[in-house]
């Protein structure tokens, strides 16, 4: 099935900064919901991977910003408590060195609005400044961010490569993602019926329209389909084996959304499935930092069913 081959190649294709998401550890139920954004940003004169992790559980709500070294073997982290004991901590500033170069992080979450997800939906900014340039700017308070940081716009904008979200629910799982160049955000909802007298079914809708309806899910728990979103093709892949056959609390469904038409598999590509070449050696397929290949965005949605 093409599903496993896609996971091996799509994550790494187009950028040297995108790691194998499927190899990263999954959260426990105590973690509750998390959202991870992986960007490619110009910091200190080099393209680097910047990871922005929002995490929320019953006791804590935090933000972790991590900048990789050029070699990728070092991670420079800065943690922010979104729900601190003192209200003033929701607006702050921290500085740290990345490969010896100073980097400044500014944030203002005092008026941030949240709509169920760990990351805010509006009225905030997170600004990462390097060499007096805006390396990464998140949120909608752009004017306030530039006024406070006194930074100038970067020569190139940071690019979002991956969004990875862990969602906990009973039947309906929702998230948002941008699939077009106009950065129009689409609403994504995955609904399922895996218990009861009827055969298991699953529905995947985007912007309120059901684009995928899978009947007899017990036989089609893995699959892929290309749908049209705003006249643009988007590949949708799913693996819900654990929903049906793994009754432990760690069982989850995995959904991947990737803009662009489905890749045509060739005989050569078939020999590279799962990230291994014909000799059994590892084949990462990663591009160098000087690659001209444009990064490709992927959304990874991990859906954990609550009892």
Residue pairs with C-beta under 8 A, 6 or more apart in sequence:
1 222
1 223
2 224
2 237
2 262
2 265
3 222
3 223
3 224
3 237
3 238
3 239
4 273
4 274
5 265
5 269
5 270
5 272
5 273
5 274
6 224
6 235
6 237
6 256
6 258
6 263
7 22
7 237
7 256
8 20
8 272
8 273
8 274
8 275
8 285
9 263
9 269
9 272
9 275
9 285
10 256
10 258
10 296
10 298
11 18
11 19
11 20
11 21
11 22
11 162
11 298
12 18
12 19
12 20
12 284
12 285
12 286
12 287
13 285
13 287
13 293
13 296
14 161
14 287
14 293
14 294
14 295
14 296
15 40
15 161
15 287
15 291
15 293
15 295
15 296
16 47
16 72
16 286
16 287
16 288
16 289
16 291
17 38
17 40
17 47
17 48
17 49
17 68
17 72
17 161
18 38
18 49
18 161
18 162
18 295
18 298
20 275
21 162
21 164
21 298
21 300
24 164
26 166
26 250
26 252
26 302
27 34
27 166
28 250
29 168
29 249
29 304
30 57
31 55
31 57
31 166
32 56
32 57
32 58
32 168
33 55
33 56
33 57
33 117
33 118
33 165
33 166
33 167
33 168
34 53
34 54
34 55
34 56
34 118
34 165
34 166
35 53
35 54
35 117
35 118
35 119
35 163
35 164
35 165
35 166
36 51
36 52
36 53
36 54
36 162
36 163
36 164
36 165
37 51
37 52
37 53
37 119
37 160
37 162
37 163
38 49
38 50
38 51
38 52
38 160
38 161
38 162
38 163
38 164
39 49
39 50
39 51
39 52
39 136
39 158
39 159
39 160
39 161
40 47
40 48
40 49
40 50
40 158
40 159
40 161
40 295
41 47
41 48
41 50
41 128
41 135
41 136
41 158
41 159
42 48
42 130
42 133
42 135
42 154
42 155
42 156
42 158
43 50
43 67
43 98
43 101
43 103
43 128
43 130
43 135
44 98
44 99
44 101
44 103
44 130
44 131
45 101
45 131
46 70
46 99
46 289
47 289
48 67
48 68
48 69
48 70
48 98
49 67
49 68
49 72
50 65
50 66
50 67
50 68
50 128
50 135
50 136
50 158
51 64
51 65
51 66
51 68
51 75
52 63
52 64
52 65
52 66
52 126
52 138
53 63
53 64
53 65
53 66
54 62
54 63
54 82
54 117
54 118
54 119
55 61
55 62
55 63
55 64
55 118
56 62
56 82
56 118
60 81
60 83
61 81
61 82
61 83
61 118
62 79
62 80
62 81
62 82
62 83
63 79
63 80
63 82
63 107
63 126
64 77
64 78
64 79
64 80
65 77
65 78
65 79
65 80
65 105
65 126
65 128
66 75
66 76
66 77
66 78
67 75
67 76
67 98
67 103
67 128
68 74
68 75
68 76
69 75
69 76
69 98
69 99
70 99
70 289
74 99
76 96
76 97
76 98
76 103
78 94
78 96
78 105
80 92
80 94
80 107
80 109
81 89
82 90
82 109
82 112
84 90
87 110
90 107
90 108
90 109
90 110
90 112
91 107
91 108
91 109
91 110
92 106
92 107
93 104
93 105
93 106
93 107
94 104
94 105
95 102
95 103
95 104
95 105
96 102
96 103
96 105
97 103
98 130
101 130
101 131
102 130
103 128
103 129
103 130
103 135
104 128
104 129
104 130
104 149
105 126
105 127
105 128
105 129
106 125
106 126
106 127
106 129
106 145
106 148
106 149
107 124
107 125
107 126
107 127
108 124
108 125
108 141
108 144
108 145
108 148
109 120
109 124
111 123
111 124
112 120
112 122
112 123
112 124
112 139
113 120
113 121
113 122
113 123
113 124
114 120
114 121
115 121
116 174
117 165
117 175
117 176
120 139
122 139
122 140
123 139
123 140
123 141
124 138
124 139
124 140
124 141
125 137
125 138
125 139
125 140
125 141
125 142
125 144
125 145
126 136
126 137
126 138
126 139
127 134
127 136
127 137
127 138
127 145
127 148
127 149
127 151
128 134
128 135
128 136
128 137
129 135
129 149
129 151
132 150
132 151
132 152
133 151
133 152
133 153
133 154
133 155
134 145
134 146
134 149
134 151
134 152
134 153
134 154
135 154
135 158
136 158
137 145
137 158
139 145
146 153
159 295
160 178
160 297
161 295
161 296
161 297
161 298
162 297
162 298
162 299
162 300
163 177
163 297
163 298
163 299
163 300
164 299
164 300
164 301
164 302
165 175
165 299
165 300
165 301
165 302
166 302
166 304
167 173
167 174
167 175
167 301
167 302
167 303
167 304
168 304
168 306
169 303
169 304
169 305
169 306
170 305
170 306
171 191
171 192
171 193
171 305
172 189
172 190
172 191
173 189
173 190
173 191
173 301
173 303
174 187
174 188
174 189
174 190
175 188
175 299
175 301
176 185
176 186
176 187
176 188
177 185
177 186
177 188
177 257
177 297
177 299
178 184
178 185
178 186
178 297
179 186
179 229
179 230
179 232
179 234
179 257
179 259
179 297
180 229
180 230
180 232
180 259
184 230
186 206
186 207
186 229
186 230
187 206
187 207
187 208
188 204
188 205
188 206
188 257
188 299
188 301
189 203
189 204
189 205
189 206
190 202
190 203
190 204
190 253
190 255
190 301
190 303
191 202
191 203
191 204
191 205
192 200
192 201
192 202
192 203
192 217
192 240
192 243
192 253
193 200
193 201
193 202
194 200
194 217
194 243
194 244
194 305
199 215
199 216
199 217
199 218
200 216
200 217
200 218
200 244
201 213
201 214
201 215
201 216
201 217
202 212
202 213
202 214
202 217
202 238
202 240
203 210
203 212
203 213
203 214
204 210
204 211
204 212
204 236
204 238
204 255
205 211
206 227
206 229
206 234
207 229
211 227
211 228
211 229
211 236
212 225
212 227
212 236
214 220
214 223
214 238
217 240
217 244
218 244
221 238
221 239
221 240
221 241
221 243
221 244
221 245
222 238
222 239
222 240
222 241
223 237
223 238
224 235
224 236
224 237
224 238
224 262
225 235
225 236
226 233
226 234
226 235
226 236
226 261
226 262
227 233
227 234
227 236
228 234
232 259
233 259
233 260
233 261
233 262
234 257
234 258
234 259
234 260
235 256
235 257
235 258
235 259
235 260
235 261
235 262
236 255
236 256
236 257
237 255
237 256
237 258
238 253
238 254
238 255
238 256
239 253
239 254
240 253
240 254
242 250
242 251
242 252
242 253
243 251
243 252
243 253
243 305
249 304
249 307
251 304
251 305
252 302
252 303
252 304
252 305
253 302
253 303
253 305
254 300
254 301
254 302
254 303
255 299
255 300
255 301
255 303
256 298
256 299
256 300
256 301
257 298
257 299
257 301
258 296
258 297
258 298
258 299
259 296
259 297
260 296
263 269
271 277
271 278
272 283
272 285
275 282
275 283
275 284
275 285
276 282
276 283
277 283
287 293
